[in-house]
């Protein structure tokens, strides 16, 4: 007896399977409601502060190693009242600002040229790649020998630590410019300069701003090392001096001030990205 083909058909349940949709919290690549977004952002700051307060209130750690939030706040107010914190903050901001700005001023156009022209890329990428793997603090002895112990070696250290990374990251953003877009520019009568300034640079500007955000954090890390070079003022010098005399409350003040400044600058770059690259924000 030849069995009917229907007898071998897969049996299906009478009830269709219920598809579980992910909650708002777990949706991939989708925005979340603003109230939830703000709640999570506040929690990311409040929870560590609460944990810090609980640990110190219960004296789970020796106050010499982990001062309480109240002690750190009192130290902050003391340093503000004496004017020391303002002087240190201004000194560090000036060093980071000058070193980072000079690095960005030179690295961005060089990076765009490296990404746009294979000849320039072949000429510079090997040397830049080599320099990228040399830790910037290793140049401190040479910088002292060449530039002395004033402000120049501190700014040069930040410049070295930012320039090569920024140039290579800017170069990589150019790789994502569609060739069809460049060919269309030539077909419409554009020349090389117009292609660079009116097509390539606007297209890669969001990536360049993101690269600057990342490398600005590296600049703040380097200022701590830079201010070990015979500095009389600066947040890095304040932290180093406090560590030498076991003043953990002043170390916490310096770290928190650097963190707040860094976050503020990061928010500024995000705002700059939204204002100058509205088309990119809408596309995302």
C-alpha positions in Angstrom: 0.0 0.0 0.0 1.4 3.3 -1.1 1.1 5.7 1.8 -0.3 9.1 1.0 2.1 11.9 0.9 -0.1 13.7 3.4 0.8 11.2 6.1 4.4 12.4 6.0 3.6 16.1 6.2 4.9 17.9 9.3 2.3 18.3 12.1 1.7 21.8 13.2 0.1 23.0 16.4 -3.4 24.3 16.2 -2.3 27.4 18.1 0.1 29.6 16.4 3.3 30.3 18.3 3.3 33.5 20.2 6.1 35.9 19.2 7.6 37.7 22.2 8.5 41.3 21.3 11.5 42.7 23.2 10.8 45.3 25.8 11.8 48.9 25.3 14.9 48.3 27.3 16.3 45.6 25.1 15.4 46.7 21.6 18.5 46.7 19.3 19.4 49.9 17.5 16.3 51.8 18.6 15.8 54.8 20.8 14.3 54.6 24.2 11.8 57.0 25.7 13.3 60.2 27.0 12.1 59.7 30.6 13.8 56.3 30.7 16.9 57.7 29.1 17.2 60.4 31.7 16.4 58.0 34.5 19.2 55.7 33.4 21.7 58.6 33.0 20.9 59.8 36.5 21.2 56.3 37.9 24.7 55.9 36.3 26.0 58.7 38.5 23.8 58.3 41.6 24.3 54.6 42.1 28.2 54.8 42.4 27.9 57.8 44.7 25.4 55.9 46.9 27.6 52.8 47.0 30.6 55.1 47.9 28.6 56.7 50.7 27.4 53.3 52.1 30.9 51.8 52.1 32.4 54.8 53.9 29.4 55.2 56.3 29.8 51.5 57.4 33.5 52.0 57.6 34.1 48.9 55.4 37.4 50.5 54.2 39.9 52.5 56.2 39.2 56.3 55.7 42.9 56.8 54.9 42.4 54.8 51.7 38.8 55.7 50.9 37.6 59.1 52.2 33.9 59.7 52.6 32.0 62.0 50.1 31.6 64.5 52.9 35.4 64.6 53.5 36.1 65.1 49.8 33.4 67.8 49.6 35.1 69.6 52.5 38.5 69.4 50.9 37.0 70.7 47.6 35.6 73.7 49.4 38.9 74.3 51.2 40.9 74.2 47.9 38.3 76.5 46.3 38.5 79.0 49.1 42.3 79.2 48.9 42.3 79.5 45.1 44.6 76.5 44.6 42.0 74.4 42.7 41.2 77.2 40.3 44.9 77.8 39.5 45.5 74.0 39.0 42.4 73.7 36.8 43.3 76.7 34.6 46.9 75.5 34.2 45.7 72.0 33.1 43.0 73.3 30.8 45.5 75.6 29.1 48.1 72.8 28.5 45.4 70.4 27.2 43.8 73.1 25.1 47.0 74.3 23.4 48.4 70.8 22.9 45.2 69.3 21.6 44.3 72.2 19.4 47.7 72.2 17.7 47.4 68.4 17.2 44.0 68.7 15.7 44.9 71.7 13.5 47.7 69.7 11.8 46.4 66.1 12.0 42.9 66.6 10.5 44.0 68.0 7.1 46.9 65.6 6.9 44.6 62.7 7.7 42.1 63.7 5.1 44.9 64.0 2.5 46.2 60.6 3.5 42.8 59.1 3.0 42.2 60.9 -0.3 45.5 60.3 -2.0 47.1 56.9 -2.1 50.5 58.5 -2.8 50.4 60.5 0.4 49.1 57.5 2.4 51.9 55.3 1.2 54.4 58.1 2.1 53.1 58.8 5.6 51.1 55.9 6.9 54.1 53.6 7.8 55.9 56.3 9.7 52.6 57.4 11.5 51.8 53.7 12.3 55.3 53.3 13.8 55.0 56.4 15.9 51.5 55.4 17.1 52.9 52.4 18.9 55.6 54.4 20.7 54.1 55.5 24.1 54.2 59.3 24.3 55.6 59.3 27.9 58.7 57.6 26.6 59.6 60.9 24.9 59.8 62.8 28.2 63.6 62.5 28.5 64.1 63.8 25.0 61.6 66.5 25.4 63.3 67.8 28.5 66.7 67.7 26.7 65.4 69.5 23.6 62.8 71.9 25.2 63.8 72.3 28.8 61.4 72.1 31.8 59.0 74.9 31.1 55.6 74.6 29.3 57.0 73.6 25.9 57.7 69.9 26.8 54.3 69.5 28.5 52.4 70.8 25.5 54.7 68.8 23.1 53.9 65.6 25.0 50.2 66.1 24.6 50.7 67.0 20.9 52.7 63.7 20.3 50.1 61.6 22.1 47.2 63.0 20.0 48.6 63.9 16.6 49.4 60.5 15.1 46.2 58.8 16.4 44.0 61.7 15.2 45.6 61.7 11.7 45.2 57.9 11.3 41.6 58.0 12.5 40.8 60.9 10.1 42.4 58.9 7.3 40.2 55.9 8.1 37.0 58.0 7.9 37.8 59.0 4.3 37.7 55.3 3.3 33.9 55.2 3.8 33.3 58.0 1.3 31.4 56.3 -1.6 33.4 56.4 -4.8 30.2 57.0 -6.7 29.9 60.3 -4.9 33.4 61.4 -5.9 32.8 60.3 -9.5 29.6 62.2 -9.7 31.4 65.3 -8.5 33.9 65.0 -11.4 31.0 64.3 -13.9 29.3 67.6 -12.7 32.5 69.5 -13.4 34.1 69.6 -10.0 37.9 69.7 -9.6 40.1 68.1 -7.0 39.9 71.0 -4.6 36.1 71.1 -4.8 35.9 67.4 -4.3 38.1 67.6 -1.1 36.5 70.7 0.4 32.8 70.3 -0.7 32.4 66.5 -0.9 34.9 64.5 1.1 35.4 66.8 4.1 31.7 67.4 4.8 31.1 63.7 4.5 33.8 62.7 7.0 33.3 65.6 9.4 31.1 63.5 11.8 33.8 60.9 12.0 36.5 63.5 12.6 34.5 65.0 15.5 34.1 61.6 17.0 37.8 61.0 16.6 38.5 64.3 18.4 36.2 63.3 21.2 38.1 60.0 21.7 41.6 61.6 21.5 40.6 64.5 23.8 40.3 61.9 26.6 43.8 60.7 25.8 45.0 64.3 26.1 43.6 64.5 29.6 45.4 61.3 30.5 48.7 62.7 29.2 48.4 65.9 31.1 48.8 64.0 34.4 52.1 62.6 33.1 53.1 66.0 31.5 52.7 67.8 34.8 55.3 65.5 36.4 57.9 67.5 34.4 58.7 70.1 37.1 55.2 71.6 37.1 54.2 74.1 39.9 50.5 74.1 39.0 48.1 71.7 37.5 45.6 69.0 38.4 48.1 66.3 37.6 50.7 67.9 39.8 48.0 68.2 42.6 47.3 64.5 42.4 50.9 63.5 42.3 51.7 65.8 45.3 48.7 64.5 47.3 49.8 60.9 46.6 53.3 61.6 47.9 51.8 62.7 51.3 48.9 60.2 51.4 46.2 62.9 51.0 43.6 60.7 49.3 40.9 63.3 49.7 42.8 65.7 47.5 43.4 62.9 45.0 39.7 62.3 44.8 39.1 66.0 44.3 41.5 66.1 41.4 40.1 63.0 39.8 36.5 64.2 40.1 37.3 67.7 38.6 39.1 66.1 35.7 36.1 63.8 35.1 33.6 66.7 35.2 35.7 68.7 32.8 36.1 65.8 30.5 32.4 65.0 30.5 31.6 68.7 29.8 33.9 68.8 26.8 32.5 65.5 25.6 28.9 66.9 25.7 30.2 70.0 23.9 31.5 67.8 21.1 28.2 66.0 20.9 26.4 69.3 20.7 28.8 70.4 18.0 28.1 67.2 16.0 24.4 67.8 16.2 24.6 71.4 15.2 27.2 71.1 12.4 26.1 67.8 11.0 22.4 67.7 11.2 22.2 65.5 8.2 24.3 62.9 9.9 22.2 62.9 13.1 19.0 62.5 11.0 20.6 59.6 9.1 21.5 57.8 12.3 
